[in-house]
Amino acid sequence: MPKLNVLNQTGKTVAELTLSDYVFGIEPHQQVLYDVVNAQRAAMRQGTHDVKNRGEVSGGGRKPWRQKGTGRARQGSTRSPQWRHGGVVFGPTPRSYAIKLNQKVRQLALRSALSYHAANGQLKVVDSLAIEAPKTKLFQQLLSDLGISGKTLVIASEFSDNELLAARNIPTVAFSLVNHVSVYDILNCKNLVITKDAVTALEEVLGND
């Protein structure tokens, strides 16, 4: 079973935590990770794009000229697609891009993402997260004490306003509640910081297949 040191906010080791092998120690499943990230990115699309077909464009009710005798091609409407100001053929219409995935697939992807960070030494567990004041300098000091640089995702059971405001001006830091954690967000960061209680919550939810 993988073991990690539990750090306090100054970067000092205060305890040792044995992680669940089933949640943090599996071989990452590449295909499942791809499928879940693809589904999550698809869900971000609004799908509100729309064009007007020949039935929705205003005008064009009168036949432009008679059917026969003019020497020209027959035309039924000036709003046909080949006409200027005509409708669009097979253009995008409002739709949902949602992709259905089974719960076991999503849980396997989440365990794979967590195990990937744990295996690469990019996972840090802190005993708690508490910023005294909403100051960017304090959160920068926290990251420095933990030895973290680059894109970072912080996962906890809850966040105070001080933490959210202190990291608001740091573009490389993102927050996620443990009950809304995203595989895409985990894979999109270089470092993963999880509070001890969030680790317990993840193991409780993901520990049973």
Residue pairs with C-beta under 8 A, 6 or more apart in sequence:
1 18
1 19
1 20
1 21
1 25
2 18
2 19
2 21
2 24
2 25
2 118
2 119
3 16
3 17
3 18
3 19
4 16
4 17
4 19
4 118
4 123
4 124
4 125
5 13
5 15
5 16
5 17
5 125
6 13
6 14
6 15
6 16
6 17
6 125
6 126
6 127
6 196
7 13
7 14
7 124
7 125
7 126
7 127
7 146
8 14
8 126
8 127
8 128
9 126
9 128
9 129
9 130
9 142
9 145
9 146
10 145
11 145
11 146
11 147
14 127
15 127
17 125
17 196
17 199
19 25
19 118
19 199
19 203
20 203
20 206
20 207
22 111
22 206
22 207
23 111
23 114
23 115
23 202
23 203
23 206
23 207
24 111
24 114
24 115
24 118
24 123
25 115
25 118
25 119
26 111
26 112
26 115
27 112
27 115
28 112
28 113
28 115
28 116
28 119
29 108
29 109
29 112
32 105
32 108
32 109
32 112
33 109
33 112
33 113
33 183
33 187
35 101
35 105
35 109
36 101
36 105
36 106
36 109
36 110
36 183
36 184
37 109
37 183
37 184
37 187
38 99
39 98
39 99
39 101
40 182
40 183
40 184
41 184
42 97
42 98
42 99
43 97
43 98
43 99
45 97
47 94
47 95
47 96
47 97
48 94
49 92
49 93
49 94
50 91
50 92
50 93
50 94
51 88
51 91
51 92
51 93
52 87
52 88
52 91
53 87
53 88
53 89
53 91
54 60
54 77
54 79
54 80
54 81
54 86
54 87
55 87
56 87
57 79
57 85
57 86
57 87
59 78
59 79
59 85
60 77
60 78
60 79
60 80
60 86
61 77
63 75
63 76
63 77
64 75
64 77
64 78
65 72
65 75
67 74
68 74
75 83
77 83
78 85
78 86
79 85
79 86
79 87
80 86
80 87
81 87
81 88
81 89
104 209
106 183
107 206
107 209
109 183
110 181
110 183
110 186
110 206
111 206
113 183
113 186
113 187
114 123
114 186
114 192
114 202
116 187
117 123
117 186
117 191
117 192
122 190
122 191
122 192
123 192
123 194
124 146
124 148
124 191
124 192
124 193
124 194
125 193
125 194
125 195
125 196
125 199
126 146
126 193
126 194
126 195
126 196
127 195
127 196
128 195
128 196
129 154
129 156
129 159
129 163
129 195
130 160
130 162
130 163
131 138
131 139
131 142
131 160
131 162
131 163
131 166
132 138
132 162
133 162
133 166
134 161
134 162
134 165
134 166
135 166
136 166
136 167
136 168
136 169
136 170
138 166
139 163
139 166
139 167
139 170
139 173
140 170
143 149
143 152
143 170
143 173
146 193
148 191
148 193
149 191
150 172
150 189
150 190
150 191
151 172
151 174
151 188
151 189
151 190
151 191
152 172
152 173
152 174
152 189
152 190
152 191
152 192
152 193
153 174
153 175
153 176
153 185
153 186
153 188
153 189
153 191
153 192
153 193
154 163
154 167
154 173
154 174
154 175
154 176
154 193
154 194
155 175
155 176
155 177
155 178
155 181
155 192
155 193
155 194
155 195
155 198
156 175
156 177
156 178
156 194
156 195
156 197
156 198
157 177
157 178
157 195
157 197
157 198
157 201
158 177
159 175
159 177
163 175
164 175
167 173
167 175
174 185
174 189
176 182
176 185
178 194
178 198
178 201
178 202
179 201
181 202
186 192
194 202
